Amino acid sequence: MPIRVLVADDQTIIRTGLRIILNAQPGIEVVGEAADGREAVRLARELRPDVCLFDIRMPVLDGLEATRSVAGPGVADPLAVVVITTFDLDEYVYGALRAGARGFLLKDTGPDLLAQAVRSASDGEALIAPSVTVRLLQAFADLPAGRPVAQPVSPVTVREEQVLLAVARGLTNTEIADALHISLSTVKTHLASLMAKLGARNRVEIAMWAYETRRILPGT
């Protein structure tokens, strides 16, 4: 069965381009399009796509609220959301990740990375475009959070620290496995352990925690 995708963007040309790119990928099918956030939420609930691809800035209801509505902490059966944006240190992108998005990409992302992000989200993983990871997380790690940084419920192991740093640098599970010379299943086990220890819902929040605790510093 193909991965069913809902695309939401207020610009017709962007929606059309995303639909053409995604429909050309093996195993991916665009099943719906929305021009504003409210319509995106309605279609998401009606169609139950495998992945929602939301622009961060949309009329009526922005991408942040749309993401929270279908993927937020209070949603009983959350959908997978990937945010796609022009990104210019946009604080709403950070908010979207906090609201439950599994990752985000720039609008100039190539077809391969776009397809990879959709497949990762469908598989329960998250992908942040490597070119964006440092810009976003470092920028917001320097902002006052208004709350203390969460501490792990039990110590993070040396190997978990290695996986943590790799996630924060934007590596996928396969890339982490190759870099650390471990199996893919072992990577997933470490990620599950990290999420439990940090109270994180997904690998995006693991990456945020790495920056909030200064495990990743500018230029590294």
Salt bridges, closest charged atoms under 4 A:
ASP9 OD2 - LYS107 NZ 2.98
GLU33 OE1 - ARG15 NE 3.57
GLU33 OE2 - ARG19 NH1 2.52
GLU39 OE2 - ARG42 NH2 2.76
GLU46 OE1 - ARG42 NH1 2.75
ASP55 OD1 - LYS107 NZ 3.54
GLU65 OE2 - ARG68 NH1 2.77
ASP77 OD2 - ARG48 NH2 2.87
ASP90 OD2 - ARG57 NE 3.10
ASP142 OD1 - ARG214 NH2 3.97
GLU160 OE1 - LYS197 NZ 2.77
GLU161 OE2 - ARG215 NH2 3.10
GLU205 OE2 - ARG201 NH2 2.50
GLU212 OE2 - ARG98 NH2 2.45
GLU212 OE2 - ARG147 NH2 3.48
